Amino acid sequence: MKILTANRLSDGIAVWYADGGWAETVDHADLAQDQAAEDRLEAIGAKANANNQVVDVNLIDAEVVNGIVVPVRLREKIRAAGPTIREDLGKQAARAA
């Protein structure tokens, strides 16, 4: 399975494509389970990049754990959560609050 990620151009925040827009959390990102769905997400990302909404658009590996979408690779897990040295910062702090 793949999900679409990028960085929002206005502030650099890592975002994921979900429900027709760019979400700041990965939890409910749109999943591509076949090549046609991957192609659709890539086209969405290319259009958003061309419209200067996002940069560094990529399809990444993901899985569903307890009904929540999570990235597979460590790099993407860090982008989804925030700094690894301070759990009181980033998206991980917002979830705890």
Summary of the structure (lengths in Angstrom):
residues: 97
radius of gyration: 13.1
end to end distance: 29.9
largest distance: 39.3
contacts: 275
relative contact order: 0.20
helix: 32%
strand: 33%
